[in-house]
Amino acid sequence: MNKIIILGNSGSGKTWLANTLHDQTGFPVTHLDNLFWEPNGFDRKRSPETVDQLIQESLTSESWIVEGVFGELAQSFILSATTLIWLDIPWEICKKRLIDRGSENRIHHDRIQTETNLANLIQWASEYYTRTDLRSHSGHESLFNSFVGRKSHLREERETAGVVRRFKRSIRKEFF
């Protein structure tokens, strides 16, 4: 049984890590963005009742991976989690990844809307170190420090690759 939470700023690599671990294990992935926002955009929040229902549904799996920036939603998974990974990647890298991701999205979406959304996301993500809510550096640090299970605080991209390698070895030992 593995129940993994991955926290970090926008562009830190949370989704990539969650999807990579999913590919190795088959564990279902819950993206906190998908719990928080209505489908088809990041401009309409779901109702608290709907979010709670989706969280409860996600908790029913024997093993799972949860990733996102929403620390207040991650709290609902913490008591069940076995592992917490905090991707505390430098802002310059996160910003570059967001810009690169935005460039890819322009191919498929309305360029003006995409540029506006990207600018808003970059502005919001740049405030990660100054905000004080559970979606911030200090909020993630608080969740990380209070977590009693296995935990990793990753500050460099190469450390993330190391987690993937170690996880792959541990899964092989566990299942073979």
PyMOL commands that set and color helices and strands:
alter all, ss='L'
color gray80, all
select helices_A, chain A and resi 14-25+32-36+48-58+71-78+91-106+111-126+137-146+157-175
alter helices_A, ss='H'
color red, helices_A
select strands_A, chain A and resi 3-8+29-31+64-68+83-87+150-154
alter strands_A, ss='S'
color yellow, strands_A
deselect
rebuild
show_as cartoon
